[in-house]
Amino acid sequence: MATSTYNIVQLVGTSDVSWEDAAKRAVETASGSLRDIRVAEVTRLDMTIEKGKVKLYRARVNISFKYEEEKAKKKK
């Protein structure tokens, strides 16, 4: 079995619909600029409240993607 190394970034997705939609938006947005995303872990859920009502659902998501060793070597 080959070993791998992964980078992890933390993002916050938002939605006026649900926490699930907020997490999904974070992953889908990240996939536009990150390649080879492997895992997304929701680490925190919260909401913003305005006038006693939920205004926005927020999901903090750790996203891991494969570290590209060749690119790292070229930067040295």
C-alpha positions in Angstrom: 0.0 0.0 0.0 1.4 3.4 -1.0 1.6 6.1 1.6 0.3 9.7 1.0 0.4 13.1 2.6 -2.6 15.4 2.6 -3.1 19.2 3.1 -6.0 20.4 5.2 -7.8 23.7 4.8 -10.6 25.0 7.0 -13.5 26.7 5.3 -16.9 28.1 6.4 -19.8 27.6 4.1 -23.0 29.5 4.5 -26.6 28.9 3.4 -30.0 30.4 4.1 -31.5 26.8 3.7 -29.6 24.4 6.0 -26.3 23.3 7.6 -26.1 20.5 5.1 -26.4 23.0 2.2 -23.8 25.2 3.9 -21.3 22.3 4.1 -22.1 21.3 0.5 -21.4 24.8 -0.7 -18.0 24.9 1.1 -17.0 21.6 -0.6 -18.3 22.6 -4.0 -16.6 26.0 -3.9 -13.3 24.5 -2.8 -13.4 21.9 -5.6 -13.2 24.8 -8.1 -9.6 25.5 -7.1 -8.4 22.4 -5.1 -7.6 19.2 -6.9 -8.0 15.7 -5.5 -10.2 16.5 -2.5 -10.5 13.3 -0.5 -12.4 14.1 2.8 -14.6 16.8 4.2 -15.1 16.9 7.9 -17.8 19.2 9.5 -16.2 20.5 12.7 -18.7 23.1 13.8 -22.2 24.3 13.1 -23.7 27.6 14.0 -26.3 30.2 12.9 -26.5 33.9 12.6 -29.7 35.3 14.1 -31.5 38.5 13.2 -34.6 39.8 14.9 -35.1 36.5 16.6 -35.0 34.4 13.4 -32.3 32.3 11.8 -30.7 34.4 9.0 -27.9 32.1 8.0 -26.6 28.5 8.7 -22.9 28.2 8.8 -20.8 25.0 8.6 -17.1 25.0 9.4 -15.5 22.3 7.3 -12.0 20.8 7.2 -11.2 19.7 3.7 -8.3 17.4 2.9 -6.6 17.0 -0.4 -3.6 15.1 -1.6 -0.3 16.9 -1.3 1.5 17.0 -4.7 5.1 16.3 -4.0 6.3 17.1 -7.5 5.0 20.7 -7.3 6.6 21.2 -3.9 10.0 20.1 -5.3 9.8 22.5 -8.2 9.2 25.4 -5.7 12.6 24.7 -4.0 
